[in-house]
Amino acid sequence: TAEVNLASILANGFRIAGELPSVSFAKNCSLSLGYACNARSVSSPNSVVIAVRYENLEKPFIKQEAFGLHVYCFSEQPKIIGYCVVPASYVYC
């Protein structure tokens, strides 16, 4: 995600924004890094990779895919176990 979203996520948890039907979580770091770098903008040039854990993935609002997860509701928040700011100067290939 864009770094500008980090404080809100840490304080209030994840939310589904706008017209999006879900929030995606990737299983591997290279896919997560790609998503983070694509979230950069002029107003938020740094991005963030956030590592989360769900105690149980067998929930009706979680759809497991080969790449990771689609989460359609945040009535149960995942536990944030860490995050890493990706500076604007990092070039993702």
DODREN-462326 format. One line per field, with one value per residue: x negated, y negated, z of N, C-alpha, C in turn; residue in three letters. Coordinates in nm, 2 decimals. Atoms other than C-alpha are relative to their C-alpha. Layout:
n_x c(X; ...)
n_y c(Y; ...)
n_z c(Z; ...)
ca_x c(X; ...)
ca_y c(Y; ...)
ca_z c(Z; ...)
c_x c(X; ...)
c_y c(Y; ...)
c_z c(Z; ...)
resn c(ALA; ...)
END
This chain:
n_x c(-0.08; 0.07; 0.03; -0.10; -0.11; 0.06; -0.05; -0.14; -0.01; 0.05; -0.09; -0.14; -0.02; -0.02; -0.14; -0.02; -0.02; -0.07; -0.08; 0.06; -0.08; 0.08; 0.14; 0.08; 0.12; 0.09; 0.07; 0.15; 0.05; 0.02; -0.13; -0.03; 0.08; -0.05; -0.12; 0.04; 0.07; -0.11; -0.09; 0.06; -0.06; 0.07; -0.03; 0.05; 0.10; 0.04; -0.11; 0.02; -0.04; -0.05; -0.02; -0.11; -0.03; -0.14; 0.00; -0.09; -0.04; -0.13; -0.10; -0.08; 0.04; 0.14; 0.01; 0.14; 0.04; 0.14; 0.09; -0.02; -0.14; -0.10; -0.08; -0.12; -0.06; 0.10; -0.06; 0.11; 0.13; 0.12; 0.10; 0.12; 0.12; 0.11; -0.01; 0.13; -0.02; 0.08; 0.02; -0.03; 0.12; 0.01; -0.05; -0.05; 0.02)
n_y c(0.12; 0.12; 0.03; 0.09; -0.08; -0.08; 0.05; -0.04; -0.14; -0.04; 0.05; -0.04; -0.12; 0.01; 0.03; -0.01; 0.14; 0.03; -0.10; -0.13; -0.10; -0.08; 0.03; -0.12; -0.03; -0.09; -0.10; 0.01; 0.14; 0.07; 0.05; 0.11; 0.11; 0.06; 0.08; 0.12; 0.09; 0.05; 0.09; 0.14; 0.12; 0.13; 0.04; -0.10; -0.07; -0.13; -0.10; -0.08; -0.14; -0.03; -0.14; -0.03; -0.14; -0.04; -0.13; -0.10; 0.04; -0.06; 0.09; 0.03; 0.12; -0.01; -0.09; -0.04; -0.02; -0.05; 0.11; 0.06; 0.01; 0.12; 0.02; 0.08; 0.06; 0.01; -0.02; -0.05; 0.05; -0.08; 0.06; 0.05; -0.06; 0.09; 0.08; 0.05; 0.11; -0.01; 0.14; 0.04; -0.02; -0.14; -0.04; -0.14; -0.05)
n_z c(0.00; -0.01; -0.14; -0.05; -0.06; -0.11; -0.13; -0.02; -0.01; -0.13; -0.10; 0.02; 0.07; 0.15; 0.04; 0.15; 0.04; 0.13; 0.08; 0.00; -0.07; -0.09; -0.01; 0.03; -0.08; 0.08; -0.08; 0.01; -0.01; 0.13; 0.05; -0.09; 0.03; 0.12; -0.04; -0.08; 0.09; 0.09; -0.08; -0.01; 0.07; -0.03; -0.14; -0.09; 0.08; -0.07; -0.02; -0.12; 0.00; -0.13; -0.02; -0.09; -0.03; -0.04; -0.08; 0.07; 0.14; 0.04; -0.03; 0.12; 0.06; 0.06; 0.11; 0.02; 0.14; 0.02; -0.03; -0.14; -0.05; 0.02; -0.12; 0.04; -0.12; -0.10; -0.13; -0.08; 0.06; -0.01; -0.08; 0.07; -0.07; 0.04; 0.13; 0.05; 0.09; 0.12; 0.04; 0.14; 0.08; 0.03; 0.13; 0.00; 0.14)
ca_x c(0.00; -0.10; -0.28; -0.02; 0.23; 0.00; 0.10; 0.47; 0.42; 0.22; 0.47; 0.80; 0.73; 0.78; 1.09; 1.23; 1.21; 1.43; 1.57; 1.33; 1.51; 1.22; 0.86; 0.59; 0.31; 0.02; -0.15; -0.50; -0.72; -0.79; -0.42; -0.37; -0.66; -0.52; -0.18; -0.35; -0.56; -0.25; -0.07; -0.32; -0.20; -0.32; -0.14; -0.28; -0.61; -0.70; -0.51; -0.47; -0.46; -0.25; -0.28; 0.03; 0.16; 0.51; 0.55; 0.81; 0.85; 1.17; 1.40; 1.69; 1.54; 1.19; 1.14; 0.81; 0.64; 0.31; 0.15; 0.29; 0.62; 0.92; 1.08; 1.44; 1.51; 1.30; 1.53; 1.22; 0.89; 0.57; 0.29; 0.02; -0.31; -0.53; -0.58; -0.86; -0.86; -0.98; -1.15; -1.06; -1.42; -1.38; -1.34; -1.13; -1.21)
ca_y c(0.00; -0.36; -0.48; -0.75; -0.46; -0.31; -0.52; -0.46; -0.09; -0.06; -0.27; -0.15; 0.17; 0.26; 0.14; 0.19; -0.15; -0.29; -0.06; 0.23; 0.55; 0.69; 0.64; 0.87; 1.02; 1.19; 1.51; 1.43; 1.13; 1.06; 1.02; 0.81; 0.59; 0.54; 0.44; 0.20; 0.04; 0.00; -0.19; -0.48; -0.82; -1.18; -1.24; -0.92; -0.83; -0.56; -0.24; 0.02; 0.40; 0.51; 0.87; 1.01; 1.33; 1.48; 1.75; 1.92; 1.89; 2.09; 1.80; 1.71; 1.37; 1.50; 1.65; 1.84; 1.82; 1.95; 1.61; 1.53; 1.41; 1.19; 1.06; 0.93; 0.82; 0.70; 0.80; 0.99; 0.81; 0.99; 0.95; 0.72; 0.89; 0.63; 0.38; 0.25; -0.09; -0.07; -0.40; -0.59; -0.54; -0.16; -0.03; 0.28; 0.49)
ca_z c(0.00; -0.02; 0.29; 0.34; 0.44; 0.70; 1.01; 0.95; 0.90; 1.22; 1.42; 1.27; 1.09; 0.72; 0.54; 0.19; 0.01; -0.26; -0.52; -0.45; -0.35; -0.15; -0.03; -0.15; 0.05; -0.14; -0.01; -0.13; -0.09; -0.46; -0.54; -0.23; -0.32; -0.67; -0.53; -0.29; -0.56; -0.79; -0.50; -0.52; -0.62; -0.62; -0.29; -0.14; -0.31; -0.05; -0.02; 0.25; 0.26; 0.56; 0.69; 0.85; 1.00; 1.02; 1.29; 1.07; 0.69; 0.68; 0.70; 0.46; 0.39; 0.29; -0.05; -0.08; -0.42; -0.56; -0.52; -0.17; -0.03; -0.12; 0.20; 0.15; 0.51; 0.80; 1.09; 1.21; 1.15; 1.07; 1.31; 1.18; 1.25; 1.08; 0.80; 0.58; 0.42; 0.06; -0.03; -0.35; -0.46; -0.47; -0.83; -0.86; -1.17)
c_x c(-0.09; -0.03; 0.10; 0.12; -0.05; 0.06; 0.14; 0.02; -0.04; 0.10; 0.14; 0.02; 0.02; 0.15; 0.00; 0.03; 0.07; 0.08; -0.06; 0.09; -0.08; -0.14; -0.08; -0.12; -0.08; -0.07; -0.15; -0.05; -0.02; 0.13; 0.04; -0.08; 0.05; 0.13; -0.03; -0.06; 0.10; 0.09; -0.06; 0.07; -0.08; 0.03; -0.05; -0.11; -0.06; 0.11; -0.04; 0.05; 0.04; 0.01; 0.11; 0.02; 0.14; -0.02; 0.07; 0.04; 0.13; 0.11; 0.08; -0.04; -0.14; 0.01; -0.15; -0.02; -0.14; -0.10; 0.01; 0.15; 0.07; 0.08; 0.11; 0.06; -0.11; 0.06; -0.10; -0.13; -0.11; -0.09; -0.11; -0.12; -0.12; 0.03; -0.14; 0.04; -0.10; -0.02; 0.02; -0.12; -0.02; 0.06; 0.04; 0.00; 0.11)
c_y c(-0.12; -0.03; -0.09; 0.08; 0.07; -0.04; 0.04; 0.15; 0.05; -0.04; 0.06; 0.13; -0.01; -0.02; 0.01; -0.15; -0.01; 0.11; 0.14; 0.10; 0.07; -0.07; 0.12; 0.00; 0.10; 0.09; -0.02; -0.15; -0.07; -0.06; -0.11; -0.13; -0.07; -0.08; -0.13; -0.11; -0.07; -0.10; -0.14; -0.10; -0.12; -0.04; 0.10; 0.08; 0.13; 0.09; 0.09; 0.14; 0.03; 0.15; 0.02; 0.15; 0.01; 0.13; 0.11; -0.05; 0.05; -0.08; -0.03; -0.13; 0.00; 0.10; 0.03; 0.03; 0.05; -0.11; -0.05; 0.00; -0.12; 0.00; -0.10; -0.07; 0.00; 0.00; 0.06; -0.05; 0.10; -0.06; -0.05; 0.04; -0.08; -0.08; -0.05; -0.11; 0.02; -0.14; -0.02; 0.03; 0.15; 0.03; 0.14; 0.04; 0.10)
c_z c(0.00; 0.15; 0.07; 0.07; 0.13; 0.14; 0.02; 0.02; 0.14; 0.11; -0.01; -0.07; -0.15; -0.02; -0.15; -0.04; -0.13; -0.06; 0.00; 0.08; 0.11; 0.01; -0.02; 0.08; -0.08; 0.10; 0.00; -0.01; -0.13; -0.05; 0.09; -0.03; -0.13; 0.02; 0.07; -0.09; -0.10; 0.07; 0.01; -0.08; 0.03; 0.14; 0.10; -0.07; 0.06; 0.01; 0.12; -0.03; 0.15; 0.01; 0.10; 0.02; 0.04; 0.08; -0.08; -0.14; -0.04; 0.05; -0.13; -0.07; -0.05; -0.11; -0.02; -0.15; -0.01; 0.04; 0.14; 0.03; -0.06; 0.13; -0.03; 0.12; 0.11; 0.14; 0.09; -0.07; 0.01; 0.10; -0.08; 0.07; -0.04; -0.13; -0.04; -0.10; -0.12; -0.06; -0.15; -0.09; -0.04; -0.14; 0.00; -0.15; -0.03)
resn c(THR; ALA; GLU; VAL; ASN; LEU; ALA; SER; ILE; LEU; ALA; ASN; GLY; PHE; ARG; ILE; ALA; GLY; GLU; LEU; PRO; SER; VAL; SER; PHE; ALA; LYS; ASN; CYS; SER; LEU; SER; LEU; GLY; TYR; ALA; CYS; ASN; ALA; ARG; SER; VAL; SER; SER; PRO; ASN; SER; VAL; VAL; ILE; ALA; VAL; ARG; TYR; GLU; ASN; LEU; GLU; LYS; PRO; PHE; ILE; LYS; GLN; GLU; ALA; PHE; GLY; LEU; HIS; VAL; TYR; CYS; PHE; SER; GLU; GLN; PRO; LYS; ILE; ILE; GLY; TYR; CYS; VAL; VAL; PRO; ALA; SER; TYR; VAL; TYR; CYS)
END
